[in-house]
Every structure is written in C-alpha cells, then in structure tokens.
C-alpha cells in the first residue's frame, strides 16, 4: 500500500503540473506509475487469495502482468477484486462495520482497460506506428483514473 501511495504522489505531481519536464515526459511518467499501480493491485489480489491453492502455482507466482493475473484470478474466484468501503469505528477505535462506497471506483474491467491503455501509451510499437501521429491523453484523463483508484472517505464513528 505504501508503494501505491508513493506512486500516487508522482501522479498527483504530474496532474498538478509540479514537475518541470516536457509534457510528453510527464504523461509517460504518470502512465508508468498508473501501470505499476495496476500491477500492485493485481499482486495484492493474488496475495489476498493465497488460501486458494491455485494461486501458489508456478505460473501465478511468477506472473507480473496485471491483465494475466486478473484473468487467472477471475477464473479461480469470480469475486476476487477489492471493493472500496468506509470503516465504521466504535469508541475504542475498533472497526465494527464497513460501508460500501458509492462513488465511482476502479472496477476489475477498468483495471484491465487502464493496464492496456498504459501499455499502449508507453510502448512505441513498430516503425509504422511510430510514424503515425498519435493522440496524447489529456492530464484530466490521468486524474480521472487516479481518482477511481484512490476512492477514500473519512472513517465514521458508531
């Protein structure tokens, strides 16, 4: 989680234009961080479901591709993807309830789409693709993705 937070700080810096590099480099930097976050989320899902015997297979323990991990996990356990929630604490600070978050958040399909979008943007491709003019994403698109990843709310008291 700390690594995701650190990478999020880089994305925030790009979105707020606090990094003084050429625009294309700042976009690449943000997309690289988003791609790494996708991989970290997929690996966290894999770790969280370590009780499912197939998750310790050689194929999955060596996997790093978020899309590959997500597809394998979906086959093993359809409801594996994390769902954001707000914790309700009692007077002692113990969590007594988790309330689902209604705000838009990163679904498993969106995680796969984002991972692919990041890869498409970061890889130059072949010479034919290199010669084509490509549309650069808007910083607002990066911000939208990041907000879906970081849906959080204040903790509540019972």
C-alpha positions in Angstrom: 0.0 0.0 0.0 2.8 2.4 0.8 4.3 1.9 -2.7 0.9 2.7 -4.2 0.8 5.9 -2.1 4.3 6.9 -3.2 3.5 6.3 -6.9 0.3 8.3 -6.4 2.3 11.3 -5.2 4.1 11.2 -8.6 0.8 11.1 -10.4 -0.5 14.0 -8.3 2.6 16.0 -9.1 2.0 15.4 -12.9 -1.7 16.3 -12.7 -0.9 19.5 -10.7 1.9 20.3 -13.2 4.5 20.4 -10.4 7.1 18.5 -12.5 9.2 20.6 -14.9 9.8 18.2 -17.8 8.5 18.3 -21.3 4.7 17.5 -21.4 5.2 14.1 -23.2 7.6 13.0 -20.5 5.2 14.0 -17.7 2.5 12.0 -19.4 4.8 9.0 -19.7 5.8 9.3 -16.1 2.2 9.3 -14.9 1.2 6.4 -17.1 4.2 4.4 -15.9 3.1 5.0 -12.3 -0.5 4.0 -13.2 0.7 0.8 -14.8 2.8 0.0 -11.8 -0.2 0.6 -9.5 -2.3 -1.8 -11.7 0.4 -4.5 -11.2 0.5 -3.8 -7.5 -3.3 -4.1 -7.2 -3.2 -7.4 -9.1 -0.4 -8.7 -7.0 -2.3 -7.7 -3.8 -5.4 -9.5 -5.0 -3.2 -12.6 -5.7 -1.7 -12.3 -2.2 -5.1 -11.8 -0.5 -6.4 -15.0 -2.1 -3.3 -17.1 -1.1 -5.7 -19.5 0.5 -6.8 -20.6 -2.9 -4.4 -23.4 -3.8 -4.1 -22.5 -7.5 -2.8 -19.0 -6.6 0.5 -20.6 -5.5 1.1 -22.3 -8.8 4.4 -21.6 -10.5 2.6 -19.8 -13.4 0.9 -17.3 -11.0 3.8 -16.8 -8.5 6.0 -15.7 -11.4 3.3 -13.6 -13.1 3.7 -9.8 -13.1 1.3 -8.9 -16.0 -1.8 -7.4 -14.3 -4.1 -8.5 -17.0 -2.9 -12.1 -16.9 -3.2 -12.2 -13.1 -6.7 -10.7 -13.2 -7.9 -13.2 -15.8 -6.5 -16.1 -13.8 -8.0 -14.9 -10.5 -11.4 -14.3 -12.2 -11.3 -17.9 -13.3 -10.4 -19.1 -9.8 -12.6 -16.8 -7.8 -15.1 -14.5 -9.6 -15.4 -12.1 -6.7 -11.7 -11.6 -6.0 -11.5 -7.9 -6.9 -11.4 -5.4 -3.9 -14.4 -3.2 -3.4 -13.8 0.1 -1.6 -15.5 0.7 1.7 -15.5 3.1 4.6 -14.7 1.8 8.0 -17.0 2.5 11.0 -15.2 2.5 14.3 -16.6 2.1 17.8 -15.5 4.2 20.8 -12.3 2.1 21.2 -11.3 2.6 17.6 -12.2 -1.0 16.6 -13.8 -1.5 13.2 -17.4 -2.6 13.7 -18.7 -2.2 10.1 -17.6 -1.5 6.6 -20.0 0.6 4.5 -19.6 0.2 0.7 -18.5 3.3 -1.2 -21.0 4.6 -3.8 -18.6 6.9 -5.6 -17.1 5.7 -8.9 -14.1 3.4 -8.3 -11.8 1.2 -10.3 -13.6 -2.0 -11.3 -11.8 -5.1 -12.3 -12.7 -4.4 -16.0 -11.4 -0.8 -15.7 -8.2 -2.0 -14.1 -7.6 -4.3 -17.1 -8.6 -1.4 -19.5 -6.2 1.0 -17.7 -3.4 -1.5 -17.8 -3.8 -1.9 -21.5 -4.1 1.8 -22.1 -0.9 2.4 -20.1 0.9 -0.2 -22.2 -0.3 1.2 -25.5 0.8 4.7 -24.5 4.2 3.7 -23.1 5.3 1.3 -25.9 6.3 3.0 -29.1 5.4 -0.1 -31.2 6.8 -0.7 -34.7 8.1 1.7 -37.3 4.7 2.1 -38.9 3.1 3.0 -35.6 6.0 5.4 -34.8 5.4 7.3 -38.0 1.7 7.9 -37.2 0.6 10.9 -35.3 -0.8 9.8 -32.0 -3.3 11.5 -29.8 -1.8 12.5 -26.5 -4.1 11.9 -23.5 -5.3 14.9 -21.5 -4.0 15.3 -18.0 -7.6 15.2 -16.9 -7.8 11.6 -18.1 -5.0 10.6 -15.8 -6.7 12.5 -13.0 -9.9 10.6 -13.6 -8.1 7.2 -13.5 -6.2 8.2 -10.3 -9.4 9.4 -8.5 -11.0 6.0 -9.3 -8.0 4.2 -7.8 -7.9 6.3 -4.7 -11.6 6.5 -3.7 -11.5 7.1 0.0 -13.7 8.7 2.6 -13.4 9.7 6.1 -13.7 7.0 8.7 -17.0 7.0 10.6 -17.8 6.6 14.3 -20.5 4.3 15.5 
